[in-house]
Amino acid sequence: MHTYRIGAAAALLGVSRDTVRRLVDGGRLLAERDESGRRIIPVSRESAEELQLEPGVPAVAVIKSTNVVVERP
């Protein structure tokens, strides 16, 4: 599973690192800890394959209420 550190996830989402941290702390964004204790955002292989995403390919997350849709731009 490919993962993004907080800063990379923030850059991809177009928000600040603090916003990503708040989303994680609020339970609205799944995060794990790496071996150094840093938070990382996992991306499932099934989702990436379905969208034909590869590392470095930009994607857009559309968030509406409790639904999250990820689309290729």
Biopython code that builds the backbone (N, CA, C, O; Angstrom):
import numpy as np
from Bio.PDB.StructureBuilder import StructureBuilder

atoms = [
    (1, "MET", "N", (0.847, -1.172, 0.000)),
    (1, "MET", "CA", (0.000, 0.000, 0.000)),
    (1, "MET", "C", (0.891, 1.233, 0.000)),
    (1, "MET", "O", (1.825, 1.336, 0.795)),
    (2, "HIS", "N", (0.597, 2.157, -0.890)),
    (2, "HIS", "CA", (1.359, 3.403, -0.972)),
    (2, "HIS", "C", (0.879, 4.354, 0.124)),
    (2, "HIS", "O", (-0.316, 4.441, 0.404)),
    (3, "THR", "N", (1.806, 5.049, 0.725)),
    (3, "THR", "CA", (1.454, 5.999, 1.778)),
    (3, "THR", "C", (2.028, 7.379, 1.485)),
    (3, "THR", "O", (3.001, 7.516, 0.743)),
    (4, "TYR", "N", (1.417, 8.389, 2.072)),
    (4, "TYR", "CA", (1.883, 9.769, 1.965)),
    (4, "TYR", "C", (2.108, 10.316, 3.363)),
    (4, "TYR", "O", (1.304, 10.071, 4.263)),
    (5, "ARG", "N", (3.185, 11.048, 3.552)),
    (5, "ARG", "CA", (3.381, 11.753, 4.815)),
    (5, "ARG", "C", (2.438, 12.957, 4.838)),
    (5, "ARG", "O", (1.897, 13.356, 3.807)),
    (6, "ILE", "N", (2.252, 13.521, 6.017)),
    (6, "ILE", "CA", (1.286, 14.611, 6.206)),
    (6, "ILE", "C", (1.513, 15.754, 5.220)),
    (6, "ILE", "O", (0.557, 16.236, 4.613)),
    (7, "GLY", "N", (2.744, 16.190, 5.050)),
    (7, "GLY", "CA", (3.041, 17.305, 4.145)),
    (7, "GLY", "C", (2.692, 16.999, 2.701)),
    (7, "GLY", "O", (2.152, 17.849, 1.993)),
    (8, "ALA", "N", (3.004, 15.771, 2.259)),
    (8, "ALA", "CA", (2.698, 15.380, 0.875)),
    (8, "ALA", "C", (1.193, 15.287, 0.672)),
    (8, "ALA", "O", (0.677, 15.718, -0.359)),
    (9, "ALA", "N", (0.487, 14.727, 1.646)),
    (9, "ALA", "CA", (-0.972, 14.641, 1.547)),
    (9, "ALA", "C", (-1.578, 16.039, 1.506)),
    (9, "ALA", "O", (-2.506, 16.296, 0.739)),
    (10, "ALA", "N", (-1.051, 16.942, 2.331)),
    (10, "ALA", "CA", (-1.552, 18.319, 2.344)),
    (10, "ALA", "C", (-1.345, 18.985, 0.990)),
    (10, "ALA", "O", (-2.244, 19.652, 0.480)),
    (11, "ALA", "N", (-0.166, 18.807, 0.410)),
    (11, "ALA", "CA", (0.121, 19.408, -0.894)),
    (11, "ALA", "C", (-0.803, 18.849, -1.971)),
    (11, "ALA", "O", (-1.295, 19.599, -2.814)),
    (12, "LEU", "N", (-1.042, 17.547, -1.951)),
    (12, "LEU", "CA", (-1.919, 16.936, -2.947)),
    (12, "LEU", "C", (-3.366, 17.389, -2.790)),
    (12, "LEU", "O", (-4.094, 17.529, -3.773)),
    (13, "LEU", "N", (-3.777, 17.617, -1.537)),
    (13, "LEU", "CA", (-5.151, 18.049, -1.283)),
    (13, "LEU", "C", (-5.329, 19.563, -1.394)),
    (13, "LEU", "O", (-6.456, 20.057, -1.437)),
    (14, "GLY", "N", (-4.213, 20.301, -1.439)),
    (14, "GLY", "CA", (-4.298, 21.756, -1.534)),
    (14, "GLY", "C", (-4.714, 22.409, -0.238)),
    (14, "GLY", "O", (-5.358, 23.459, -0.243)),
    (15, "VAL", "N", (-4.346, 21.787, 0.882)),
    (15, "VAL", "CA", (-4.661, 22.338, 2.197)),
    (15, "VAL", "C", (-3.379, 22.394, 3.022)),
    (15, "VAL", "O", (-2.334, 21.910, 2.587)),
    (16, "SER", "N", (-3.461, 22.982, 4.208)),
    (16, "SER", "CA", (-2.276, 23.075, 5.060)),
    (16, "SER", "C", (-2.032, 21.756, 5.786)),
    (16, "SER", "O", (-2.919, 20.907, 5.879)),
    (17, "ARG", "N", (-0.818, 21.603, 6.297)),
    (17, "ARG", "CA", (-0.486, 20.429, 7.107)),
    (17, "ARG", "C", (-1.378, 20.372, 8.343)),
    (17, "ARG", "O", (-1.819, 19.299, 8.755)),
    (18, "ASP", "N", (-1.638, 21.544, 8.929)),
    (18, "ASP", "CA", (-2.497, 21.588, 10.107)),
    (18, "ASP", "C", (-3.909, 21.085, 9.797)),
    (18, "ASP", "O", (-4.527, 20.420, 10.627)),
    (19, "THR", "N", (-4.416, 21.400, 8.609)),
    (19, "THR", "CA", (-5.738, 20.920, 8.216)),
    (19, "THR", "C", (-5.746, 19.404, 8.134)),
    (19, "THR", "O", (-6.684, 18.761, 8.608)),
    (20, "VAL", "N", (-4.709, 18.825, 7.538)),
    (20, "VAL", "CA", (-4.632, 17.362, 7.448)),
    (20, "VAL", "C", (-4.547, 16.765, 8.850)),
    (20, "VAL", "O", (-5.205, 15.766, 9.139)),
    (21, "ARG", "N", (-3.745, 17.366, 9.717)),
    (21, "ARG", "CA", (-3.647, 16.865, 11.098)),
    (21, "ARG", "C", (-4.999, 16.926, 11.805)),
    (21, "ARG", "O", (-5.365, 15.998, 12.526)),
    (22, "ARG", "N", (-5.744, 18.019, 11.599)),
    (22, "ARG", "CA", (-7.071, 18.137, 12.213)),
    (22, "ARG", "C", (-8.029, 17.077, 11.666)),
    (22, "ARG", "O", (-8.825, 16.513, 12.417)),
    (23, "LEU", "N", (-7.955, 16.806, 10.368)),
    (23, "LEU", "CA", (-8.797, 15.772, 9.774)),
    (23, "LEU", "C", (-8.476, 14.407, 10.370)),
    (23, "LEU", "O", (-9.377, 13.617, 10.653)),
    (24, "VAL", "N", (-7.195, 14.136, 10.557)),
    (24, "VAL", "CA", (-6.778, 12.867, 11.157)),
    (24, "VAL", "C", (-7.225, 12.803, 12.612)),
    (24, "VAL", "O", (-7.807, 11.807, 13.041)),
    (25, "ASP", "N", (-6.956, 13.855, 13.366)),
    (25, "ASP", "CA", (-7.319, 13.879, 14.789)),
    (25, "ASP", "C", (-8.830, 13.774, 14.988)),
    (25, "ASP", "O", (-9.288, 13.211, 15.982)),
    (26, "GLY", "N", (-9.598, 14.310, 14.051)),
    (26, "GLY", "CA", (-11.050, 14.261, 14.136)),
    (26, "GLY", "C", (-11.645, 12.968, 13.606)),
    (26, "GLY", "O", (-12.862, 12.786, 13.634)),
    (27, "GLY", "N", (-10.796, 12.070, 13.125)),
    (27, "GLY", "CA", (-11.278, 10.792, 12.619)),
    (27, "GLY", "C", (-11.869, 10.849, 11.230)),
    (27, "GLY", "O", (-12.502, 9.891, 10.788)),
    (28, "ARG", "N", (-11.673, 11.958, 10.530)),
    (28, "ARG", "CA", (-12.241, 12.112, 9.188)),
    (28, "ARG", "C", (-11.292, 11.651, 8.092)),
    (28, "ARG", "O", (-11.694, 11.534, 6.934)),
    (29, "LEU", "N", (-10.034, 11.387, 8.443)),
    (29, "LEU", "CA", (-9.038, 10.915, 7.496)),
    (29, "LEU", "C", (-8.213, 9.849, 8.197)),
    (29, "LEU", "O", (-7.678, 10.078, 9.281)),
    (30, "LEU", "N", (-8.116, 8.684, 7.571)),
    (30, "LEU", "CA", (-7.380, 7.574, 8.161)),
    (30, "LEU", "C", (-5.884, 7.835, 8.080)),
    (30, "LEU", "O", (-5.370, 8.249, 7.041)),
    (31, "ALA", "N", (-5.197, 7.590, 9.177)),
    (31, "ALA", "CA", (-3.738, 7.720, 9.204)),
    (31, "ALA", "C", (-3.164, 6.607, 10.061)),
    (31, "ALA", "O", (-3.826, 6.094, 10.964)),
    (32, "GLU", "N", (-1.940, 6.246, 9.771)),
    (32, "GLU", "CA", (-1.202, 5.260, 10.539)),
    (32, "GLU", "C", (0.097, 5.901, 10.976)),
    (32, "GLU", "O", (0.377, 7.045, 10.618)),
    (33, "ARG", "N", (0.888, 5.185, 11.739)),
    (33, "ARG", "CA", (2.208, 5.655, 12.151)),
    (33, "ARG", "C", (3.267, 4.792, 11.475)),
    (33, "ARG", "O", (3.125, 3.572, 11.401)),
    (34, "ASP", "N", (4.333, 5.431, 10.979)),
    (34, "ASP", "CA", (5.443, 4.659, 10.412)),
    (34, "ASP", "C", (6.371, 4.216, 11.533)),
    (34, "ASP", "O", (6.101, 4.477, 12.705)),
    (35, "GLU", "N", (7.460, 3.550, 11.180)),
    (35, "GLU", "CA", (8.381, 3.026, 12.181)),
    (35, "GLU", "C", (9.041, 4.122, 13.015)),
    (35, "GLU", "O", (9.551, 3.846, 14.101)),
    (36, "SER", "N", (9.037, 5.355, 12.524)),
    (36, "SER", "CA", (9.600, 6.488, 13.268)),
    (36, "SER", "C", (8.548, 7.230, 14.088)),
    (36, "SER", "O", (8.869, 8.193, 14.783)),
    (37, "GLY", "N", (7.302, 6.789, 14.010)),
    (37, "GLY", "CA", (6.229, 7.433, 14.757)),
    (37, "GLY", "C", (5.550, 8.566, 14.023)),
    (37, "GLY", "O", (4.658, 9.212, 14.573)),
    (38, "ARG", "N", (5.959, 8.823, 12.775)),
    (38, "ARG", "CA", (5.325, 9.881, 11.989)),
    (38, "ARG", "C", (4.008, 9.374, 11.405)),
    (38, "ARG", "O", (3.865, 8.198, 11.071)),
    (39, "ARG", "N", (3.056, 10.292, 11.293)),
    (39, "ARG", "CA", (1.772, 9.905, 10.705)),
    (39, "ARG", "C", (1.904, 9.791, 9.191)),
    (39, "ARG", "O", (2.552, 10.611, 8.542)),
    (40, "ILE", "N", (1.277, 8.759, 8.650)),
    (40, "ILE", "CA", (1.240, 8.545, 7.206)),
    (40, "ILE", "C", (-0.196, 8.247, 6.798)),
    (40, "ILE", "O", (-0.973, 7.684, 7.569)),
    (41, "ILE", "N", (-0.532, 8.634, 5.578)),
    (41, "ILE", "CA", (-1.865, 8.437, 5.040)),
    (41, "ILE", "C", (-1.789, 7.278, 4.050)),
    (41, "ILE", "O", (-1.106, 7.389, 3.032)),
    (42, "PRO", "N", (-2.481, 6.158, 4.328)),
    (42, "PRO", "CA", (-2.427, 5.013, 3.408)),
    (42, "PRO", "C", (-3.358, 5.203, 2.213)),
    (42, "PRO", "O", (-4.377, 5.888, 2.306)),
    (43, "VAL", "N", (-2.995, 4.590, 1.095)),
    (43, "VAL", "CA", (-3.841, 4.574, -0.117)),
    (43, "VAL", "C", (-3.961, 3.111, -0.537)),
    (43, "VAL", "O", (-2.952, 2.457, -0.805)),
    (44, "SER", "N", (-5.192, 2.594, -0.597)),
    (44, "SER", "CA", (-5.366, 1.172, -0.909)),
    (44, "SER", "C", (-5.049, 0.887, -2.372)),
    (44, "SER", "O", (-5.293, 1.704, -3.260)),
    (45, "ARG", "N", (-4.503, -0.286, -2.585)),
    (45, "ARG", "CA", (-4.153, -0.733, -3.939)),
    (45, "ARG", "C", (-5.404, -0.855, -4.805)),
    (45, "ARG", "O", (-5.388, -0.468, -5.973)),
    (46, "GLU", "N", (-6.494, -1.394, -4.236)),
    (46, "GLU", "CA", (-7.716, -1.560, -5.038)),
    (46, "GLU", "C", (-8.230, -0.224, -5.551)),
    (46, "GLU", "O", (-8.614, -0.108, -6.715)),
    (47, "SER", "N", (-8.238, 0.785, -4.687)),
    (47, "SER", "CA", (-8.704, 2.114, -5.103)),
    (47, "SER", "C", (-7.799, 2.690, -6.181)),
    (47, "SER", "O", (-8.277, 3.235, -7.176)),
    (48, "ALA", "N", (-6.501, 2.570, -5.983)),
    (48, "ALA", "CA", (-5.547, 3.113, -6.957)),
    (48, "ALA", "C", (-5.662, 2.401, -8.297)),
    (48, "ALA", "O", (-5.624, 3.042, -9.348)),
    (49, "GLU", "N", (-5.802, 1.075, -8.267)),
    (49, "GLU", "CA", (-5.923, 0.328, -9.521)),
    (49, "GLU", "C", (-7.222, 0.669, -10.243)),
    (49, "GLU", "O", (-7.234, 0.821, -11.465)),
    (50, "GLU", "N", (-8.304, 0.788, -9.499)),
    (50, "GLU", "CA", (-9.595, 1.115, -10.101)),
    (50, "GLU", "C", (-9.549, 2.468, -10.812)),
    (50, "GLU", "O", (-10.156, 2.639, -11.869)),
    (51, "LEU", "N", (-8.829, 3.425, -10.229)),
    (51, "LEU", "CA", (-8.720, 4.766, -10.810)),
    (51, "LEU", "C", (-7.524, 4.913, -11.742)),
    (51, "LEU", "O", (-7.289, 5.987, -12.295)),
    (52, "GLN", "N", (-6.768, 3.825, -11.916)),
    (52, "GLN", "CA", (-5.558, 3.832, -12.749)),
    (52, "GLN", "C", (-4.580, 4.901, -12.286)),
    (52, "GLN", "O", (-4.007, 5.635, -13.091)),
    (53, "LEU", "N", (-4.402, 4.973, -10.969)),
    (53, "LEU", "CA", (-3.481, 5.944, -10.381)),
    (53, "LEU", "C", (-2.119, 5.314, -10.169)),
    (53, "LEU", "O", (-2.019, 4.126, -9.864)),
    (54, "GLU", "N", (-1.098, 6.085, -10.327)),
    (54, "GLU", "CA", (0.279, 5.692, -10.063)),
    (54, "GLU", "C", (0.877, 6.760, -9.153)),
    (54, "GLU", "O", (0.376, 7.884, -9.130)),
    (55, "PRO", "N", (1.927, 6.448, -8.409)),
    (55, "PRO", "CA", (2.573, 7.487, -7.596)),
    (55, "PRO", "C", (2.934, 8.703, -8.446)),
    (55, "PRO", "O", (3.535, 8.576, -9.513)),
    (56, "GLY", "N", (2.563, 9.860, -7.965)),
    (56, "GLY", "CA", (2.860, 11.110, -8.665)),
    (56, "GLY", "C", (1.751, 11.592, -9.575)),
    (56, "GLY", "O", (1.791, 12.736, -10.028)),
    (57, "VAL", "N", (0.751, 10.753, -9.860)),
    (57, "VAL", "CA", (-0.373, 11.161, -10.705)),
    (57, "VAL", "C", (-1.333, 11.973, -9.842)),
    (57, "VAL", "O", (-1.813, 11.468, -8.828)),
    (58, "PRO", "N", (-1.624, 13.213, -10.216)),
    (58, "PRO", "CA", (-2.541, 14.018, -9.404)),
    (58, "PRO", "C", (-3.966, 13.473, -9.454)),
    (58, "PRO", "O", (-4.395, 12.924, -10.470)),
    (59, "ALA", "N", (-4.684, 13.626, -8.364)),
    (59, "ALA", "CA", (-6.087, 13.228, -8.280)),
    (59, "ALA", "C", (-6.816, 14.294, -7.472)),
    (59, "ALA", "O", (-6.195, 15.070, -6.745)),
    (60, "VAL", "N", (-8.116, 14.322, -7.602)),
    (60, "VAL", "CA", (-8.936, 15.295, -6.897)),
    (60, "VAL", "C", (-9.874, 14.535, -5.969)),
    (60, "VAL", "O", (-10.537, 13.591, -6.397)),
    (61, "ALA", "N", (-9.937, 14.937, -4.706)),
    (61, "ALA", "CA", (-10.875, 14.346, -3.754)),
    (61, "ALA", "C", (-12.057, 15.289, -3.612)),
    (61, "ALA", "O", (-11.888, 16.465, -3.288)),
    (62, "VAL", "N", (-13.246, 14.772, -3.855)),
    (62, "VAL", "CA", (-14.464, 15.546, -3.704)),
    (62, "VAL", "C", (-15.140, 15.035, -2.436)),
    (62, "VAL", "O", (-15.479, 13.855, -2.339)),
    (63, "ILE", "N", (-15.336, 15.925, -1.467)),
    (63, "ILE", "CA", (-15.905, 15.525, -0.189)),
    (63, "ILE", "C", (-17.275, 16.166, -0.045)),
    (63, "ILE", "O", (-17.426, 17.386, -0.108)),
    (64, "LYS", "N", (-18.259, 15.314, 0.148)),
    (64, "LYS", "CA", (-19.623, 15.805, 0.329)),
    (64, "LYS", "C", (-20.233, 15.040, 1.490)),
    (64, "LYS", "O", (-20.410, 13.824, 1.423)),
    (65, "SER", "N", (-20.546, 15.750, 2.534)),
    (65, "SER", "CA", (-21.170, 15.140, 3.696)),
    (65, "SER", "C", (-20.321, 13.988, 4.204)),
    (65, "SER", "O", (-19.180, 14.199, 4.617)),
    (66, "THR", "N", (-20.856, 12.777, 4.181)),
    (66, "THR", "CA", (-20.109, 11.617, 4.660)),
    (66, "THR", "C", (-19.516, 10.810, 3.536)),
    (66, "THR", "O", (-18.928, 9.757, 3.779)),
    (67, "ASN", "N", (-19.656, 11.280, 2.294)),
    (67, "ASN", "CA", (-19.127, 10.544, 1.145)),
    (67, "ASN", "C", (-17.858, 11.192, 0.631)),
    (67, "ASN", "O", (-17.754, 12.417, 0.579)),
    (68, "VAL", "N", (-16.892, 10.367, 0.252)),
    (68, "VAL", "CA", (-15.665, 10.864, -0.352)),
    (68, "VAL", "C", (-15.494, 10.187, -1.692)),
    (68, "VAL", "O", (-15.526, 8.960, -1.780)),
    (69, "VAL", "N", (-15.313, 10.977, -2.739)),
    (69, "VAL", "CA", (-15.126, 10.470, -4.079)),
    (69, "VAL", "C", (-13.787, 10.975, -4.584)),
    (69, "VAL", "O", (-13.519, 12.176, -4.534)),
    (70, "VAL", "N", (-12.948, 10.082, -5.068)),
    (70, "VAL", "CA", (-11.658, 10.471, -5.638)),
    (70, "VAL", "C", (-11.746, 10.280, -7.141)),
    (70, "VAL", "O", (-12.126, 9.209, -7.616)),
    (71, "GLU", "N", (-11.396, 11.317, -7.889)),
    (71, "GLU", "CA", (-11.474, 11.296, -9.343)),
    (71, "GLU", "C", (-10.156, 11.715, -9.950)),
    (71, "GLU", "O", (-9.402, 12.474, -9.342)),
    (72, "ARG", "N", (-9.876, 11.237, -11.125)),
    (72, "ARG", "CA", (-8.728, 11.737, -11.873)),
    (72, "ARG", "C", (-9.139, 13.053, -12.518)),
    (72, "ARG", "O", (-10.246, 13.150, -13.048)),
    (73, "PRO", "N", (-8.263, 14.088, -12.488)),
    (73, "PRO", "CA", (-8.638, 15.372, -13.085)),
    (73, "PRO", "C", (-8.716, 15.305, -14.603)),
    (73, "PRO", "O", (-9.020, 16.307, -15.251)),
]
sb = StructureBuilder()
sb.init_structure("model")
sb.init_model(0)
sb.init_chain("A")
sb.init_seg("    ")
for serial, (resi, resn, name, xyz) in enumerate(atoms, 1):
    if name == "N":
        sb.init_residue(resn, " ", resi, " ")
    sb.init_atom(name, np.array(xyz, "f"), 0.0, 1.0, " ", f" {name:<3s}", serial, name[0])
structure = sb.get_structure()
